[in-house]
Amino acid sequence: MKTKDFSGIINNGPLPSPQDVEVPCDIGDLLNDYVESTESMLAELEQAALAYEADQGCEENSAAVRRILHKIKGESSMVGIDQMCELCHQAEFAFEELPKHKRPDMLLRFKDWTWAAMHSMTD
Amino acid sequence: MALNVLIVDDSSLTRKRIRRIIEMVDLEVGRFMEAGNGIEALRILGESRVDLVLADLNMPEMGGADMVRRMKTSEATKSIPVVVVSTESRTTRIKDLLAEGVKDYLHKPFTPEEFREITQTLWSEQAIEYGDVLTKALSQALETMAFLTILPMEEDLAIPVKTVLAEISFTGAKTGTIQILAPWNFCEILAENIGALSEVDDKARHDALKELANVTSGLFLPMVVSSTADAFDITVPTTTSCDNSSQWHELVADQNSCVLNIEGYMVATRLIMKD
Protein backbone atom coordinates (compact mmCIF):
# COMPACT_ATOMS: atom_id res chain seq x y z
CA MET A 1 0.00 0.00 0.00
CA LYS A 2 1.56 3.30 -1.09
CA THR A 3 1.81 6.15 1.39
CA LYS A 4 0.08 9.32 0.23
CA ASP A 5 0.58 12.82 1.52
CA PHE A 6 -2.67 14.28 2.84
CA SER A 7 -1.11 17.20 4.73
CA GLY A 8 -2.68 19.53 2.13
CA ILE A 9 -5.99 19.21 3.98
CA ILE A 10 -4.75 21.63 6.66
CA ASN A 11 -3.49 24.42 4.37
CA ASN A 12 -5.78 23.99 1.39
CA GLY A 13 -2.85 22.48 -0.46
CA PRO A 14 -2.95 19.70 -3.06
CA LEU A 15 -4.34 16.28 -2.20
CA PRO A 16 -3.78 12.98 -4.00
CA SER A 17 -6.43 12.03 -6.52
CA PRO A 18 -9.47 10.36 -4.92
CA GLN A 19 -9.44 7.91 -7.83
CA ASP A 20 -6.11 6.54 -6.57
CA VAL A 21 -7.33 5.26 -3.21
CA GLU A 22 -6.24 1.64 -2.90
CA VAL A 23 -8.72 -0.95 -1.71
CA PRO A 24 -7.52 -4.31 -0.31
CA CYS A 25 -8.24 -7.12 -2.76
CA ASP A 26 -9.79 -9.29 -0.01
CA ILE A 27 -12.30 -6.69 1.16
CA GLY A 28 -15.20 -8.61 -0.44
CA ASP A 29 -18.72 -7.67 0.58
CA LEU A 30 -17.43 -5.32 3.26
CA LEU A 31 -16.75 -2.72 0.55
CA ASN A 32 -20.43 -2.03 -0.01
CA ASP A 33 -21.04 -1.79 3.74
CA TYR A 34 -18.06 0.54 4.06
CA VAL A 35 -19.13 2.87 1.24
CA GLU A 36 -22.72 2.96 2.49
CA SER A 37 -21.65 3.73 6.05
CA THR A 38 -19.11 6.38 4.97
CA GLU A 39 -21.59 8.13 2.70
CA SER A 40 -24.09 8.25 5.53
CA MET A 41 -21.49 9.77 7.84
CA LEU A 42 -20.43 12.28 5.17
CA ALA A 43 -24.02 13.53 5.01
CA GLU A 44 -23.92 13.94 8.79
CA LEU A 45 -20.55 15.66 8.57
CA GLU A 46 -21.84 18.16 6.03
CA GLN A 47 -24.72 19.06 8.34
CA ALA A 48 -22.37 19.36 11.31
CA ALA A 49 -19.93 21.53 9.31
CA LEU A 50 -22.68 23.88 8.17
CA ALA A 51 -24.09 24.09 11.69
CA TYR A 52 -20.60 24.77 12.99
CA GLU A 53 -20.16 27.57 10.44
CA ALA A 54 -23.46 29.13 11.48
CA ASP A 55 -22.67 28.89 15.19
CA GLN A 56 -18.89 28.85 15.48
CA GLY A 57 -17.41 27.21 18.49
CA CYS A 58 -20.58 25.36 19.46
CA GLU A 59 -19.30 22.43 21.48
CA GLU A 60 -22.13 20.18 20.36
CA ASN A 61 -21.20 20.58 16.69
CA SER A 62 -17.50 20.18 17.45
CA ALA A 63 -18.22 16.92 19.23
CA ALA A 64 -20.27 15.70 16.28
CA VAL A 65 -17.44 16.51 13.87
CA ARG A 66 -14.86 14.74 16.03
CA ARG A 67 -17.09 11.68 16.41
CA ILE A 68 -17.71 11.40 12.65
CA LEU A 69 -14.07 11.84 11.65
CA HIS A 70 -13.05 9.32 14.28
CA LYS A 71 -15.64 6.83 13.15
CA ILE A 72 -14.69 7.08 9.46
CA LYS A 73 -11.05 6.64 10.51
CA GLY A 74 -11.90 3.59 12.58
CA GLU A 75 -13.94 1.91 9.84
CA SER A 76 -11.31 2.72 7.18
CA SER A 77 -8.70 1.22 9.42
CA MET A 78 -10.73 -1.94 10.09
CA VAL A 79 -11.28 -2.67 6.39
CA GLY A 80 -7.67 -1.81 5.50
CA ILE A 81 -8.19 1.38 3.45
CA ASP A 82 -5.14 3.03 4.90
CA GLN A 83 -5.17 6.14 2.72
CA MET A 84 -8.62 7.10 3.97
CA CYS A 85 -7.42 6.44 7.48
CA GLU A 86 -4.50 8.81 6.94
CA LEU A 87 -6.74 11.50 5.47
CA CYS A 88 -9.06 11.27 8.51
CA HIS A 89 -6.07 11.50 10.81
CA GLN A 90 -4.90 14.66 9.06
CA ALA A 91 -8.43 16.10 9.12
CA GLU A 92 -8.73 15.43 12.87
CA PHE A 93 -5.41 17.22 13.37
CA ALA A 94 -6.47 20.12 11.12
CA PHE A 95 -9.77 20.52 12.97
CA GLU A 96 -7.91 21.04 16.23
CA GLU A 97 -5.19 23.25 14.81
CA LEU A 98 -7.00 25.55 12.37
CA PRO A 99 -8.63 28.81 13.44
CA LYS A 100 -12.34 28.26 13.97
CA HIS A 101 -13.41 30.23 10.89
CA LYS A 102 -11.32 28.01 8.61
CA ARG A 103 -12.60 24.69 9.95
CA PRO A 104 -15.89 24.43 8.00
CA ASP A 105 -14.14 24.82 4.62
CA MET A 106 -11.62 22.16 5.57
CA LEU A 107 -14.45 19.81 6.56
CA LEU A 108 -16.40 20.41 3.36
CA ARG A 109 -13.28 19.77 1.30
CA PHE A 110 -12.74 16.56 3.23
CA LYS A 111 -16.34 15.59 2.55
CA ASP A 112 -16.09 16.29 -1.20
CA TRP A 113 -12.82 14.43 -1.55
CA THR A 114 -14.07 11.41 0.39
CA TRP A 115 -17.36 11.38 -1.51
CA ALA A 116 -15.40 11.25 -4.79
CA ALA A 117 -13.24 8.45 -3.40
CA MET A 118 -16.32 6.41 -2.44
CA HIS A 119 -17.75 6.77 -5.95
CA SER A 120 -14.45 5.77 -7.42
CA MET A 121 -14.36 2.61 -5.29
CA THR A 122 -17.76 1.42 -6.40
CA ASP A 123 -17.35 2.23 -10.12
CA MET B 1 -15.89 -24.79 26.47
CA ALA B 2 -17.26 -22.51 23.74
CA LEU B 3 -16.86 -18.83 24.54
CA ASN B 4 -19.59 -16.24 24.26
CA VAL B 5 -18.13 -13.04 22.83
CA LEU B 6 -19.72 -9.59 23.08
CA ILE B 7 -18.55 -7.01 20.51
CA VAL B 8 -19.29 -3.42 21.50
CA ASP B 9 -18.84 -0.78 18.80
CA ASP B 10 -21.11 1.88 17.36
CA SER B 11 -20.09 0.86 13.85
CA SER B 12 -21.92 -2.19 12.53
CA LEU B 13 -19.21 -2.48 9.88
CA THR B 14 -16.51 -2.68 12.54
CA ARG B 15 -18.52 -5.24 14.53
CA LYS B 16 -18.85 -7.35 11.39
CA ARG B 17 -15.13 -7.05 10.64
CA ILE B 18 -14.14 -7.96 14.22
CA ARG B 19 -16.41 -10.98 14.08
CA ARG B 20 -14.74 -12.15 10.87
CA ILE B 21 -11.29 -11.73 12.35
CA ILE B 22 -12.31 -13.84 15.36
CA GLU B 23 -13.73 -16.47 13.02
CA MET B 24 -10.30 -16.74 11.38
CA VAL B 25 -8.79 -17.74 14.73
CA ASP B 26 -8.96 -21.27 16.05
CA LEU B 27 -11.21 -20.28 18.94
CA GLU B 28 -14.42 -22.08 19.78
CA VAL B 29 -17.10 -19.39 19.92
CA GLY B 30 -20.55 -20.30 21.20
CA ARG B 31 -22.36 -17.04 20.53
CA PHE B 32 -21.47 -13.68 19.09
CA MET B 33 -23.40 -10.83 20.66
CA GLU B 34 -23.29 -7.22 19.50
CA ALA B 35 -23.97 -3.86 21.13
CA GLY B 36 -23.80 -0.34 19.69
CA ASN B 37 -22.77 1.36 22.94
CA GLY B 38 -22.02 0.74 26.61
CA ILE B 39 -25.66 0.89 27.71
CA GLU B 40 -26.70 -1.83 25.27
CA ALA B 41 -23.68 -3.87 26.32
CA LEU B 42 -24.56 -3.68 30.03
CA ARG B 43 -28.09 -4.82 29.24
CA ILE B 44 -26.75 -7.87 27.35
CA LEU B 45 -24.28 -8.59 30.16
CA GLY B 46 -27.20 -8.62 32.58
CA GLU B 47 -29.17 -11.10 30.50
CA SER B 48 -26.61 -13.49 28.99
CA ARG B 49 -23.46 -15.35 29.88
CA VAL B 50 -20.53 -13.48 28.32
CA ASP B 51 -16.94 -14.75 28.50
CA LEU B 52 -15.13 -11.98 26.65
CA VAL B 53 -15.99 -8.37 25.81
CA LEU B 54 -14.31 -6.51 22.94
CA ALA B 55 -15.17 -2.83 23.25
CA ASP B 56 -14.51 0.41 21.43
CA LEU B 57 -13.88 3.53 23.51
CA ASN B 58 -15.62 6.33 21.66
CA MET B 59 -19.31 5.53 21.38
CA PRO B 60 -22.45 7.63 21.75
CA GLU B 61 -24.49 7.51 24.99
CA MET B 62 -21.94 5.43 26.89
CA GLY B 63 -18.32 4.84 25.84
CA GLY B 64 -16.10 1.88 26.59
CA ALA B 65 -14.33 3.38 29.62
CA ASP B 66 -17.61 4.16 31.42
CA MET B 67 -18.92 0.72 30.55
CA VAL B 68 -15.88 -0.92 32.17
CA ARG B 69 -16.32 1.22 35.30
CA ARG B 70 -19.95 0.11 35.55
CA MET B 71 -18.96 -3.52 35.00
CA LYS B 72 -16.47 -3.32 37.87
CA THR B 73 -19.20 -2.26 40.30
CA SER B 74 -21.26 -5.39 39.69
CA GLU B 75 -20.43 -8.75 41.23
CA ALA B 76 -21.81 -10.49 38.15
CA THR B 77 -19.69 -8.64 35.59
CA LYS B 78 -16.55 -7.47 37.37
CA SER B 79 -14.46 -10.51 36.44
CA ILE B 80 -15.46 -10.69 32.76
CA PRO B 81 -12.36 -9.81 30.73
CA VAL B 82 -12.65 -6.68 28.58
CA VAL B 83 -10.29 -6.00 25.68
CA VAL B 84 -10.42 -2.47 24.26
CA VAL B 85 -10.36 -2.24 20.46
CA SER B 86 -9.70 1.31 19.36
CA THR B 87 -7.63 3.68 17.26
CA GLU B 88 -6.55 5.34 20.52
CA SER B 89 -2.77 5.58 20.56
CA ARG B 90 -2.01 7.75 23.59
CA THR B 91 -0.04 5.55 25.95
CA THR B 92 -1.23 7.42 29.05
CA ARG B 93 -4.85 6.79 28.08
CA ILE B 94 -4.14 3.09 27.52
CA LYS B 95 -2.31 2.85 30.86
CA ASP B 96 -5.29 4.48 32.59
CA LEU B 97 -7.63 1.93 31.02
CA LEU B 98 -5.47 -0.98 32.11
CA ALA B 99 -5.40 0.46 35.63
CA GLU B 100 -9.19 0.60 35.59
CA GLY B 101 -9.44 -3.11 34.93
CA VAL B 102 -9.28 -3.45 31.14
CA LYS B 103 -7.43 -6.69 30.44
CA ASP B 104 -5.73 -5.73 27.20
CA TYR B 105 -5.73 -3.42 24.22
CA LEU B 106 -5.95 -4.03 20.47
CA HIS B 107 -5.21 -1.20 18.07
CA LYS B 108 -7.49 -0.97 15.04
CA PRO B 109 -6.93 -2.65 12.70
CA PHE B 110 -5.74 -5.86 14.28
CA THR B 111 -4.84 -9.18 12.76
CA PRO B 112 -6.16 -12.64 13.66
CA GLU B 113 -2.67 -13.40 15.02
CA GLU B 114 -2.81 -10.43 17.38
CA PHE B 115 -6.24 -11.50 18.59
CA ARG B 116 -5.06 -15.09 19.10
CA GLU B 117 -2.09 -13.87 21.14
CA ILE B 118 -4.34 -11.80 23.40
CA THR B 119 -6.81 -14.61 24.04
CA GLN B 120 -3.99 -17.04 24.83
CA THR B 121 -2.58 -14.58 27.36
CA LEU B 122 -6.01 -13.99 28.85
CA TRP B 123 -6.84 -17.64 29.39
CA SER B 124 -3.43 -18.49 30.79
CA GLU B 125 -3.76 -15.55 33.22
CA GLN B 126 -7.16 -16.82 34.27
CA ALA B 127 -5.76 -20.29 34.84
CA ILE B 128 -3.00 -18.84 37.01
CA GLU B 129 -5.52 -16.79 38.98
CA TYR B 130 -7.68 -19.88 39.53
CA GLY B 131 -4.64 -21.87 40.60
CA ASP B 132 -3.60 -19.13 43.02
CA VAL B 133 -7.06 -19.05 44.55
CA LEU B 134 -7.18 -22.81 44.94
CA THR B 135 -3.76 -22.78 46.55
CA LYS B 136 -4.84 -20.07 48.96
CA ALA B 137 -8.06 -21.88 49.87
CA LEU B 138 -6.33 -25.17 50.47
CA SER B 139 -3.51 -23.55 52.43
CA GLN B 140 -5.97 -21.76 54.70
CA ALA B 141 -7.97 -24.94 55.25
CA LEU B 142 -4.87 -26.90 56.20
CA GLU B 143 -3.58 -24.21 58.51
CA THR B 144 -6.99 -23.97 60.13
CA MET B 145 -7.75 -27.61 60.71
CA ALA B 146 -4.57 -29.64 60.51
CA PHE B 147 -1.66 -27.36 61.43
CA LEU B 148 0.27 -28.56 58.42
CA THR B 149 2.91 -26.47 56.66
CA ILE B 150 2.92 -25.56 52.96
CA LEU B 151 6.41 -25.72 51.49
CA PRO B 152 7.82 -24.56 48.14
CA MET B 153 7.51 -27.10 45.32
CA GLU B 154 10.59 -29.22 44.73
CA GLU B 155 11.47 -31.06 41.56
CA ASP B 156 12.31 -34.32 43.28
CA LEU B 157 8.95 -34.75 44.99
CA ALA B 158 7.48 -38.16 44.21
CA ILE B 159 4.25 -38.35 42.24
CA PRO B 160 1.78 -40.20 44.47
CA VAL B 161 0.85 -43.69 43.33
CA LYS B 162 -1.68 -44.70 45.96
CA THR B 163 -4.17 -41.89 46.35
CA VAL B 164 -7.50 -40.87 47.87
CA LEU B 165 -9.75 -38.49 45.96
CA ALA B 166 -12.31 -36.43 47.90
CA GLU B 167 -15.10 -34.70 46.01
CA ILE B 168 -17.58 -32.15 47.27
CA SER B 169 -20.21 -30.52 45.10
CA PHE B 170 -21.90 -27.16 45.54
CA THR B 171 -24.99 -25.62 44.00
CA GLY B 172 -26.34 -22.10 44.22
CA ALA B 173 -25.21 -18.92 42.49
CA LYS B 174 -22.71 -21.21 40.76
CA THR B 175 -22.58 -24.95 40.46
CA GLY B 176 -19.50 -27.08 40.54
CA THR B 177 -17.28 -29.58 42.28
CA ILE B 178 -14.12 -29.26 44.32
CA GLN B 179 -11.75 -32.23 44.22
CA ILE B 180 -8.82 -32.84 46.54
CA LEU B 181 -6.42 -35.62 45.68
CA ALA B 182 -3.95 -36.68 48.35
CA PRO B 183 -1.41 -39.48 48.78
CA TRP B 184 -2.40 -42.36 51.02
CA ASN B 185 0.33 -41.62 53.60
CA PHE B 186 -0.62 -37.94 53.66
CA CYS B 187 -4.19 -38.93 54.64
CA GLU B 188 -2.70 -40.91 57.47
CA ILE B 189 -0.90 -37.83 58.86
CA LEU B 190 -4.05 -35.81 58.36
CA ALA B 191 -6.11 -38.35 60.31
CA GLU B 192 -3.56 -38.40 63.11
CA ASN B 193 -3.52 -34.62 63.33
CA ILE B 194 -7.27 -34.27 63.27
CA GLY B 195 -8.26 -37.16 65.47
CA ALA B 196 -5.08 -37.60 67.52
CA LEU B 197 -5.33 -41.29 66.66
CA SER B 198 -2.51 -43.65 67.41
CA GLU B 199 -3.67 -46.17 64.79
CA VAL B 200 -5.23 -45.06 61.54
CA ASP B 201 -7.32 -47.40 59.43
CA ASP B 202 -8.65 -46.92 55.90
CA LYS B 203 -11.89 -45.38 57.09
CA ALA B 204 -10.02 -42.80 59.16
CA ARG B 205 -7.93 -41.83 56.14
CA HIS B 206 -11.03 -41.32 54.01
CA ASP B 207 -12.83 -39.43 56.77
CA ALA B 208 -9.87 -37.11 57.27
CA LEU B 209 -9.79 -36.15 53.60
CA LYS B 210 -13.57 -35.69 53.60
CA GLU B 211 -13.18 -33.27 56.47
CA LEU B 212 -10.47 -31.41 54.54
CA ALA B 213 -12.78 -31.18 51.52
CA ASN B 214 -15.55 -29.84 53.73
CA VAL B 215 -13.53 -27.08 55.34
CA THR B 216 -11.84 -26.20 52.06
CA SER B 217 -15.22 -25.67 50.45
CA GLY B 218 -16.29 -23.46 53.30
CA LEU B 219 -13.22 -21.29 52.81
CA PHE B 220 -13.08 -21.55 49.06
CA LEU B 221 -16.62 -20.64 48.04
CA PRO B 222 -16.66 -17.15 49.61
CA MET B 223 -13.26 -16.42 48.11
CA VAL B 224 -14.02 -16.95 44.44
CA VAL B 225 -17.56 -17.99 43.78
CA SER B 226 -19.64 -15.69 45.95
CA SER B 227 -19.18 -13.28 48.83
CA THR B 228 -20.73 -15.80 51.22
CA ALA B 229 -20.70 -19.58 51.50
CA ASP B 230 -24.28 -19.41 52.80
CA ALA B 231 -25.42 -18.89 49.21
CA PHE B 232 -24.53 -22.50 48.44
CA ASP B 233 -25.69 -25.98 49.28
CA ILE B 234 -22.79 -28.36 49.75
CA THR B 235 -23.07 -32.12 49.38
CA VAL B 236 -21.56 -34.62 51.78
CA PRO B 237 -18.02 -35.28 50.54
CA THR B 238 -17.31 -38.63 48.92
CA THR B 239 -13.98 -40.37 48.51
CA THR B 240 -12.49 -42.94 46.16
CA SER B 241 -9.16 -44.76 46.35
CA CYS B 242 -6.70 -45.61 43.62
CA ASP B 243 -3.70 -47.97 43.69
CA ASN B 244 -1.88 -46.58 40.68
CA SER B 245 -0.98 -43.05 39.60
CA SER B 246 -3.78 -42.73 37.03
CA GLN B 247 -6.00 -40.73 39.39
CA TRP B 248 -3.16 -38.26 39.95
CA HIS B 249 -2.27 -37.84 36.27
CA GLU B 250 -5.90 -37.37 35.26
CA LEU B 251 -6.55 -34.64 37.83
CA VAL B 252 -3.37 -32.60 37.43
CA ALA B 253 -3.69 -32.57 33.62
CA ASP B 254 -6.61 -30.17 34.00
CA GLN B 255 -5.72 -26.46 33.74
CA ASN B 256 -7.93 -25.69 36.72
CA SER B 257 -5.91 -27.83 39.08
CA CYS B 258 -3.10 -26.83 41.40
CA VAL B 259 -0.51 -28.82 43.30
CA LEU B 260 0.88 -28.04 46.75
CA ASN B 261 3.85 -29.40 48.64
CA ILE B 262 2.52 -30.07 52.11
CA GLU B 263 5.36 -31.15 54.34
CA GLY B 264 6.88 -33.15 51.49
CA TYR B 265 3.62 -34.66 50.20
CA MET B 266 2.13 -33.54 46.92
CA VAL B 267 -1.56 -32.70 47.23
CA ALA B 268 -3.66 -31.57 44.25
CA THR B 269 -6.89 -29.61 44.05
CA ARG B 270 -9.20 -29.11 41.09
CA LEU B 271 -12.22 -26.90 40.60
CA ILE B 272 -14.83 -28.01 38.08
CA MET B 273 -17.39 -25.32 37.28
CA LYS B 274 -20.63 -26.12 35.48
CA ASP B 275 -22.48 -23.69 33.21
Chai-1 contact restraints between the chains, C-beta under 6 A:
chainA,res_idxA,chainB,res_idxB,connection_type,confidence,min_distance_angstrom,max_distance_angstrom,comment,restraint_id
A,D33,B,L13,contact,1.0,0.0,6.0,A-B,restraint_1
A,Y34,B,L13,contact,1.0,0.0,6.0,A-B,restraint_2
A,S37,B,L13,contact,1.0,0.0,6.0,A-B,restraint_3
A,H70,B,N58,contact,1.0,0.0,6.0,A-B,restraint_4
A,K71,B,S11,contact,1.0,0.0,6.0,A-B,restraint_5
A,K73,B,T87,contact,1.0,0.0,6.0,A-B,restraint_6
A,G74,B,T87,contact,1.0,0.0,6.0,A-B,restraint_7
A,G74,B,K108,contact,1.0,0.0,6.0,A-B,restraint_8
A,E75,B,S11,contact,1.0,0.0,6.0,A-B,restraint_9
A,E75,B,L13,contact,1.0,0.0,6.0,A-B,restraint_10
A,E75,B,T14,contact,1.0,0.0,6.0,A-B,restraint_11
A,S77,B,T87,contact,1.0,0.0,6.0,A-B,restraint_12
A,S77,B,K108,contact,1.0,0.0,6.0,A-B,restraint_13
A,S77,B,P109,contact,1.0,0.0,6.0,A-B,restraint_14
A,M78,B,T14,contact,1.0,0.0,6.0,A-B,restraint_15
A,M78,B,R17,contact,1.0,0.0,6.0,A-B,restraint_16
A,M78,B,K108,contact,1.0,0.0,6.0,A-B,restraint_17
A,M78,B,P109,contact,1.0,0.0,6.0,A-B,restraint_18
